[in-house]
Amino acid sequence: MAEVAKKKKVGEMMIGAGLINEAQLVKALEEQKKRGGKLGEIIINLGFITEFAFASILAKQLSISYVEIDKELVDANTARLIPEEMARRLTALPLYKKNEKIAVAMADPLDIFALDEIRSALGQEVFQVVATRSDLLRSISRSYGVAPGIEAAAKTFSETSTAASKEEGAAPLAVGEDSPVAKTVSMLIAQAIMDRASDIHINAEGKIIKIRYRIDGVLREARTLDRDMHAPIVSRIKILANMDIAEKRVPQDGRFQAKITHAASGPVVSSVFSGRGSFRADDDTTVDIRVSTLPAIQGETVVMRILSRTQILNSLEALNFNPDMLARYRKLIARPFGMVLVTGPTGSGKSTTLYASINSLDRKTNNVITVEDPVEYQISGANQLQVNPKAGVTFASGLRSILRQDPDIIMVGEIRDQETAEIAIHAALTGHVVFSTLHTNDAAGAVSRLVDMGVEPFLIASSITGIVAQRLVRKLCEHCRKPFPASAELLRGLGINAASATFYHGEGCPACKNTGYKGRVGLFELLEINEAIRGLIVSKAPVSGIKSAAARAGWKTLRQEGLLKAAAGITTIEEVLRVTMAEADET
């Protein structure tokens, strides 16, 4: 009887809110009669309403809060007060304690039996909040992790390996889709994606394998596995990346796509595409993974670079330029011709800046063509060329071909040699907007780097309109950020002429896994090439002279920009000092 009343109540709520009609409710009830399941999920699966709309109406009708769990401070210890099996079965998760009660997020707050079971397991009073089912499943995966699954797969592998070793002439252990090795690789990738890792490092050391994740630019050890799993894990990754599993003497590169799905049984990663073709994700949970193997003394090392489509920044505003610099940069890239360079070390976000810059331009009335190595993300409305040296497609040859395609805007992934530099510069001088990157420490250093490549100074002065240098620093966790007064000695060491100043540090909390940091933000310096600087470039003035002229025009160094962000509570002094150099240290 209670179930009938519940069905009626859910249906009436959705009809009363104007989200579904009577005919849709009848169809959903018929579907439920055939296949079973909860009415709300069926209405969502039939496409009549969205998860968000369903959860919002339930919250409104029941006078309880709707929450986006990603934006809530979930206490890890509170979340684990109920078993993972119960959390997944009931699609519910304890979030935190408040006023001696525990907040419990539920996808179906009308399920009084589930609520009673949770209340009994917790042994405390609870109060409900509503969250979407997919949000809850993701949060359950994050809260409990995939450690038990990895340990179970490793145990199964060990038992299978032991049994196989006792059989004379036994076949090599399988690395297929359903093998313990495949499950281990799948869960390692799933955990990396949930932890916002950019890279996965797999290294053999003695009797163990070390698995490390690079999170917010810093490598952290995630776990260790038995050495016996090393060769099968490497082989499994090579199969996914369409590499030669028999070749262990030379480095190899490959790539594949992986899609993470948060099912009731836990996170599942499946290979969507292997090989070197074009990549097109079918949803926001699909990531591109670039694989590199390297033969080492202790065994092959593997690094997997994770390129998430949900993390690419599509707008210049999202890059966190300061407002004045953003306005000047917009004017710079809106010019009808000229070259804009973005400089910085590997992993400093140069490609992201280029993609955001192109996304801000009109791609309907302009022919946008890029040559990249590799093509990391697809740009709507642009023609993207992949460098392929084996086929004779280099940056230089690709750029020559691009110029015969009537381009308006050109992006060159990187200037590596004199030939590429000169072709790009001539393109900028003949009416094209050209974007590219260089590996230099600062903006002014890009000029001397081009001169060292053999480019004539007068060509550099005539073609380049602006140079951006950038770094990435870790952002302070918003949940545990605390101010602290800087000492006079520290301020003097930073070159700050002030009696006092307030900076911030992170104390560490569950939201940032006790690191004090969560996410990263860019530091930028923008060098606009004005007439005075052009004269200095043509006269082959030293980098220090160019910097002095730029400073007179209001240019700020990376360290100065970083200290401003530290004073605003966005990052820490330690992070700024880690990624930038003082003027006296630069050469």
C-alpha positions in Angstrom: 0.0 0.0 0.0 2.8 2.3 0.9 4.5 1.6 -2.5 1.2 2.5 -4.4 1.0 5.8 -2.4 4.6 6.5 -3.2 4.1 6.0 -6.9 1.1 8.3 -6.9 3.0 10.9 -4.9 6.0 10.9 -7.2 3.8 11.1 -10.3 1.6 13.8 -8.9 4.6 15.9 -8.0 6.1 15.7 -11.5 2.7 16.4 -13.1 1.9 19.2 -10.6 5.3 20.9 -11.5 4.4 20.6 -15.2 7.5 18.4 -15.9 5.5 15.4 -17.3 1.9 14.8 -18.4 -0.6 12.1 -17.7 0.4 10.0 -20.8 4.0 10.1 -19.8 3.2 8.9 -16.3 1.1 6.0 -17.6 4.0 5.0 -19.9 6.5 5.2 -17.0 4.2 3.0 -14.8 3.8 0.5 -17.6 7.6 0.4 -18.0 8.0 -0.1 -14.3 5.5 -3.0 -14.4 7.6 -4.7 -17.1 11.1 -4.2 -15.8 10.8 -3.1 -12.2 12.8 -0.3 -10.6 12.0 3.0 -9.1 9.5 5.2 -10.8 11.7 8.4 -10.6 14.6 6.6 -12.3 12.3 5.3 -15.0 10.9 8.8 -15.7 14.5 10.1 -16.0 15.7 7.2 -18.2 12.8 7.7 -20.6 14.0 11.2 -21.1 10.9 12.9 -19.8 12.8 15.0 -17.3 16.4 15.6 -16.2 18.0 14.3 -13.0 18.4 17.9 -11.8 14.8 18.8 -12.4 13.6 15.6 -10.6 15.8 16.2 -7.6 14.9 19.9 -7.5 11.2 19.3 -7.5 11.5 16.6 -4.8 13.5 19.0 -2.6 10.9 21.8 -3.1 7.9 19.5 -2.5 9.4 17.9 0.6 10.9 21.2 2.0 14.4 19.8 2.2 17.7 21.1 0.6 19.0 20.1 -2.8 22.8 19.8 -2.9 25.5 19.5 -5.5 27.8 17.2 -3.6 30.9 18.4 -5.5 30.4 21.8 -3.9 29.8 20.5 -0.4 32.6 19.8 2.2 32.1 16.0 2.6 33.7 14.6 5.7 35.4 11.4 4.7 35.0 9.7 8.1 31.3 10.5 8.2 30.8 9.2 4.7 32.3 5.9 5.6 30.0 5.4 8.7 27.9 3.1 6.5 29.3 0.2 4.4 30.0 1.0 0.7 27.6 -1.8 -0.3 24.8 -0.1 1.6 25.7 3.3 0.1 25.6 1.9 -3.5 22.5 -0.2 -2.9 20.5 2.7 -1.4 22.1 5.4 -3.5 22.7 7.5 -0.4 25.7 9.0 1.4 26.3 10.6 4.8 27.9 13.9 4.2 28.8 15.7 7.5 27.6 16.2 11.1 25.6 19.3 12.0 24.0 20.1 15.4 24.4 16.5 16.5 22.7 15.2 13.4 24.1 13.7 10.2 23.2 15.1 6.8 22.4 12.2 4.5 22.1 12.8 0.7 19.6 10.6 -1.0 18.5 10.2 -4.6 15.1 9.0 -3.4 14.2 10.8 -0.2 10.7 9.2 -0.3 12.2 5.7 0.4 11.4 5.5 4.1 12.8 2.0 4.4 16.2 3.1 3.1 16.1 6.0 5.5 15.3 3.7 8.4 18.2 1.3 7.4 20.7 4.2 7.3 19.4 5.7 10.6 19.8 2.2 12.2 23.4 1.8 10.8 24.5 5.2 12.0 22.9 5.0 15.4 22.2 8.8 15.3 19.6 11.2 14.2 19.8 12.2 10.6 18.3 14.9 8.3 17.8 14.4 4.6 19.1 16.4 1.6 18.5 15.5 -2.0 21.1 14.9 -4.7 21.0 13.5 -8.2 21.7 9.8 -8.6 24.8 10.3 -10.9 26.2 12.9 -8.5 25.8 10.4 -5.6 27.4 7.5 -7.4 30.4 9.7 -8.3 30.7 10.9 -4.7 30.4 7.3 -3.4 33.3 6.3 -5.7 35.4 9.2 -4.4 34.5 8.6 -0.8 35.3 4.9 -0.7 37.8 4.9 -3.5 38.7 1.9 -5.6 41.4 0.5 -3.2 39.3 -2.5 -2.2 38.7 -3.4 -5.9 42.4 -3.0 -6.8 43.4 -5.2 -3.8 40.8 -7.8 -4.7 42.1 -7.9 -8.4 45.7 -8.1 -7.2 44.8 -11.0 -4.9 43.1 -12.8 -7.7 46.1 -12.3 -9.9 48.4 -13.6 -7.2 46.3 -16.7 -6.7 46.0 -17.3 -10.5 49.8 -16.7 -10.9 50.6 -19.2 -8.2 48.3 -21.9 -9.6 49.7 -21.3 -13.1 53.3 -21.6 -11.9 52.6 -25.1 -10.6 51.3 -26.3 -14.0 54.0 -27.4 -16.4 53.9 -25.5 -19.7 51.2 -23.2 -18.5 50.2 -20.4 -20.9 51.1 -16.8 -20.1 48.6 -15.1 -17.8 45.8 -13.4 -19.7 45.5 -9.6 -20.0 42.1 -9.6 -21.7 39.0 -7.5 -20.8 37.9 -9.7 -17.9 41.3 -10.5 -16.4 42.5 -9.3 -13.0 45.2 -7.3 -14.7 42.6 -5.5 -17.0 40.5 -4.7 -13.9 43.5 -3.4 -12.1 44.5 -1.0 -14.9 40.9 0.1 -15.3 40.6 1.0 -11.6 43.9 2.7 -11.5 42.7 5.0 -14.4 39.4 5.5 -12.7 41.0 6.5 -9.4 43.3 8.9 -11.3 40.4 10.6 -13.0 38.5 10.9 -9.7 41.6 12.4 -8.1 41.9 15.0 -10.9 45.4 13.6 -11.8 47.1 14.8 -15.0 49.5 11.9 -15.3 49.9 8.3 -14.0 53.4 7.0 -13.5 54.1 3.2 -13.3 57.7 2.3 -12.2 59.2 -1.0 -11.2 61.5 -0.8 -8.1 62.9 -4.0 -6.6 60.1 -6.3 -5.6 57.3 -3.7 -6.1 55.6 -1.5 -8.6 55.1 2.1 -7.6 52.0 3.8 -8.9 52.1 7.6 -8.7 49.6 10.3 -9.7 50.5 13.9 -10.6 47.9 16.0 -9.0 47.9 19.8 -9.3 51.4 19.6 -10.7 52.9 17.5 -7.9 53.7 13.7 -8.0 52.1 11.7 -5.2 52.5 8.0 -4.5 49.1 6.4 -4.8 49.9 2.7 -4.1 52.3 -0.1 -4.6 51.7 -3.5 -6.2 53.5 -6.8 -6.4 56.4 -6.9 -8.9 54.8 -9.9 -10.6 52.1 -7.7 -12.0 54.5 -5.4 -13.8 54.8 -7.1 -17.1 51.1 -8.0 -17.5 50.1 -4.4 -16.5 52.5 -2.9 -19.1 51.2 -5.4 -21.7 47.6 -4.5 -21.0 48.3 -0.8 -21.4 50.2 -1.4 -24.6 47.2 -3.4 -26.0 44.9 -0.4 -25.2 47.3 2.0 -26.8 47.8 -0.1 -30.0 51.5 -0.6 -29.2 53.8 -3.6 -29.8 53.6 -5.7 -26.7 56.6 -7.8 -27.8 58.9 -4.8 -28.1 60.6 -4.0 -24.8 63.9 -2.6 -25.9 62.9 0.8 -27.4 60.6 3.6 -26.3 57.0 3.6 -27.7 54.2 6.0 -27.8 50.5 5.4 -28.2 47.1 6.7 -27.1 43.6 5.6 -26.4 40.3 6.9 -25.0 38.7 5.7 -21.7 35.3 6.4 -20.5 34.5 6.3 -16.8 31.0 5.2 -15.8 29.8 5.4 -12.2 27.6 2.3 -11.9 25.9 1.0 -8.8 28.6 -1.6 -8.5 31.4 1.0 -8.7 33.4 3.0 -11.2 34.0 1.2 -14.5 36.5 2.3 -17.2 36.2 1.0 -20.7 38.4 1.5 -23.7 36.5 3.4 -26.3 39.0 3.8 -29.0 42.6 2.7 -29.5 45.1 4.0 -32.1 46.2 7.2 -33.7 43.1 8.4 -35.4 41.0 11.4 -34.5 39.4 11.6 -31.1 35.8 12.5 -30.5 34.4 12.0 -27.0 30.8 10.9 -26.8 30.2 12.5 -23.4 32.0 14.5 -20.7 33.3 11.4 -18.9 35.5 10.4 -21.9 39.2 11.2 -21.6 42.1 11.0 -24.0 45.1 9.1 -22.7 48.5 9.5 -24.2 50.9 6.6 -23.3 54.7 6.6 -23.3 56.9 3.6 -22.4 60.6 3.7 -21.7 63.0 0.7 -21.3 64.8 1.1 -17.9 67.1 -1.1 -16.0 64.4 -2.4 -13.6 61.8 -2.8 -16.3 59.7 -0.6 -18.6 58.4 2.6 -17.1 55.0 3.8 -18.2 53.6 7.4 -18.1 50.0 8.0 -19.1 48.9 11.6 -19.7 45.2 12.2 -19.0 43.6 14.8 -21.2 40.1 15.6 -19.8 37.7 17.4 -22.0 35.8 18.7 -18.9 39.0 20.5 -17.7 39.9 22.4 -20.9 39.2 26.1 -20.5 37.2 27.4 -23.4 37.2 31.1 -22.5 39.9 33.7 -21.7 38.0 34.7 -18.6 38.6 31.2 -17.1 42.4 31.6 -17.4 42.4 34.1 -14.5 44.3 36.9 -16.2 44.0 40.1 -14.0 41.3 42.4 -15.6 43.7 44.9 -17.0 45.9 42.3 -18.6 42.9 40.5 -20.0 41.7 43.7 -21.7 45.1 44.3 -23.2 45.5 40.7 -24.4 42.0 40.8 -26.0 43.1 43.9 -28.0 46.3 42.2 -28.9 44.8 39.0 -30.4 42.0 41.0 -32.2 44.6 42.7 -34.5 44.3 41.7 -38.2 47.8 40.3 -38.4 50.9 39.6 -36.3 52.3 36.9 -34.1 51.5 36.2 -30.5 53.8 33.9 -28.6 53.1 32.0 -25.4 56.2 30.9 -23.4 56.9 28.7 -20.5 58.1 25.2 -19.5 56.3 21.9 -20.3 53.1 21.6 -18.4 52.6 25.3 -17.7 49.3 25.5 -19.6 50.6 27.1 -22.9 48.3 24.9 -25.1 45.3 25.8 -22.9 46.0 29.5 -23.4 46.2 29.1 -27.2 43.0 27.1 -27.3 41.2 29.7 -25.2 42.5 32.4 -27.4 41.3 30.8 -30.6 37.9 30.0 -29.0 37.5 33.7 -28.3 37.9 34.6 -32.0 35.3 34.5 -34.8 35.7 31.1 -36.4 32.7 31.5 -38.8 34.2 34.4 -40.8 37.8 33.3 -40.4 39.6 30.2 -41.7 41.3 28.8 -38.6 44.0 26.1 -39.2 46.4 24.6 -36.7 49.4 22.3 -36.8 50.0 20.5 -33.6 52.0 17.6 -32.0 49.8 16.1 -30.8 46.3 17.4 -31.4 45.2 17.5 -27.8 41.6 18.9 -28.1 39.3 19.4 -31.0 38.3 23.0 -31.7 34.9 23.5 -33.3 35.2 25.4 -36.6 38.9 24.8 -37.0 41.0 22.5 -39.3 43.6 20.8 -37.2 46.7 19.1 -38.7 48.6 16.4 -36.7 52.4 16.3 -37.0 53.6 13.0 -38.4 57.4 12.9 -39.1 57.2 9.3 -40.5 54.9 10.6 -43.2 57.0 13.7 -43.7 54.6 16.1 -41.9 56.6 18.3 -39.6 55.8 21.8 -38.2 57.7 23.4 -41.0 56.2 21.3 -43.9 52.7 21.4 -42.3 52.9 25.2 -42.0 53.9 25.5 -45.7 50.8 23.5 -46.6 48.6 25.5 -44.3 49.6 28.8 -46.1 48.2 27.3 -49.4 44.8 26.8 -47.7 43.9 30.5 -47.5 44.1 30.8 -43.7 43.2 33.8 -41.6 44.3 32.5 -38.2 47.1 30.0 -37.8 48.2 28.1 -34.7 51.6 26.4 -34.6 51.9 24.1 -31.6 55.6 24.9 -31.0 58.4 26.7 -32.7 61.4 24.3 -32.5 63.8 25.3 -35.2 64.8 28.2 -37.5 62.8 27.0 -40.5 59.5 26.8 -38.6 60.2 30.2 -37.0 60.9 32.0 -40.3 57.8 30.5 -42.0 55.6 31.5 -39.1 57.1 35.0 -39.0 56.6 35.5 -42.8 53.0 34.4 -42.3 52.5 37.0 -39.7 54.1 39.7 -41.9 51.8 38.8 -44.9 48.5 39.4 -43.2 47.8 36.4 -41.0 47.3 36.1 -37.2 49.7 33.5 -35.9 49.8 31.9 -32.5 52.6 29.7 -31.3 54.6 28.6 -28.2 58.3 28.7 -27.2 60.1 27.1 -24.2 61.7 30.1 -22.5 61.8 31.3 -18.8 60.0 34.6 -19.4 58.5 36.8 -22.1 61.6 38.9 -22.9 63.7 35.7 -23.2 61.6 34.7 -26.3 63.3 37.4 -28.4 66.8 36.1 -27.6 65.7 32.5 -28.2 64.5 33.4 -31.7 67.7 35.3 -32.4 69.7 32.2 -31.2 67.7 30.1 -33.7 69.0 32.4 -36.5 66.0 34.6 -37.1 66.9 38.2 -38.1 66.1 40.8 -35.3 64.3 43.1 -37.8 61.9 40.2 -38.7 61.2 39.6 -35.0 60.5 43.2 -34.3 58.2 43.6 -37.3 56.1 40.4 -36.8 55.6 39.8 -33.1 52.9 41.9 -31.4 53.0 40.4 -28.0 54.5 37.7 -25.8 52.8 35.9 -22.8 54.9 34.0 -20.3 53.0 31.8 -17.8 53.3 29.3 -15.0 50.8 27.2 -13.0 50.6 27.4 -9.2 48.4 25.4 -6.9 45.3 27.1 -5.6 44.6 27.3 -1.9 41.7 25.1 -0.7 38.7 27.4 -0.1 37.6 25.2 2.8 40.7 25.4 4.9 42.4 28.6 3.8 43.6 30.7 6.7 45.3 34.1 6.8 48.6 34.7 8.5 50.6 37.9 9.0 53.9 38.0 7.1 57.0 39.0 9.1 59.0 42.0 8.2 62.0 39.7 7.4 59.8 37.7 4.9 58.6 40.9 3.3 62.2 42.2 2.9 63.2 38.9 1.3 60.4 39.2 -1.2 61.4 42.8 -2.0 58.2 44.2 -0.6 58.6 47.6 1.0 55.8 47.5 3.6 55.5 47.4 7.4 53.0 44.5 7.3 51.0 42.3 4.9 48.7 39.4 5.2 49.1 36.2 3.2 47.4 32.8 3.4 48.1 29.1 3.9 46.0 25.9 3.8 45.6 23.9 7.0 44.5 20.7 5.2 41.0 19.2 5.3 39.1 16.3 3.7 38.2 18.4 0.6 41.9 18.8 -0.4 43.1 15.5 1.1 45.0 17.4 3.7 47.3 19.1 1.2 46.0 22.6 1.7 45.6 23.0 -2.1 42.9 22.1 -4.6 43.2 22.9 -8.3 45.6 25.2 -10.1 45.6 28.8 -11.4 47.8 30.6 -13.9 50.4 33.3 -13.4 50.9 35.5 -16.5 53.2 38.3 -17.7 52.3 40.1 -20.9 55.0 41.9 -22.9 53.4 44.1 -25.6 55.9 45.0 -28.4 55.7 48.8 -28.6 57.9 51.1 -30.7 60.5 51.5 -28.0 60.9 47.7 -27.6 61.0 47.2 -31.4 63.9 49.6 -31.6 65.7 47.6 -28.8 65.1 44.3 -30.6 66.5 45.7 -33.9 69.6 47.0 -32.2 70.1 43.6 -30.5 69.8 45.1 -27.0 70.2 42.6 -24.1 67.1 41.1 -22.4 67.7 43.3 -19.4 67.2 46.4 -21.6 64.0 45.1 -23.0 62.7 44.4 -19.5 63.6 47.9 -18.3 61.7 49.4 -21.2 58.7 47.1 -20.6 58.7 48.0 -16.9 58.4 51.7 -17.7 55.3 50.9 -19.7 53.7 49.1 -16.7 54.9 45.5 -17.4 55.0 43.2 -14.3 57.1 40.1 -13.9 55.7 36.6 -13.1 56.8 36.9 -9.5 55.1 40.2 -9.1 51.9 38.8 -10.5 52.3 35.8 -8.2 52.7 37.9 -5.1 49.5 39.8 -6.0 47.6 36.4 -6.2 49.2 35.3 -2.9 48.1 38.5 -1.2 44.6 37.9 -2.5 44.5 34.5 -0.9 44.4 32.6 -4.2 47.8 30.8 -3.7 50.7 30.8 -1.2 54.0 32.5 -1.2 55.7 29.1 -1.2 54.0 28.2 -4.5 55.0 31.6 -6.1 58.6 31.1 -5.1 58.5 27.5 -6.4 57.6 28.4 -10.0 59.1 31.9 -10.4 62.5 33.4 -10.3 63.7 36.7 -8.8 65.1 39.1 -11.2 68.6 38.6 -9.7 68.4 34.9 -10.3 67.5 35.2 -14.0 70.1 34.8 -16.7 
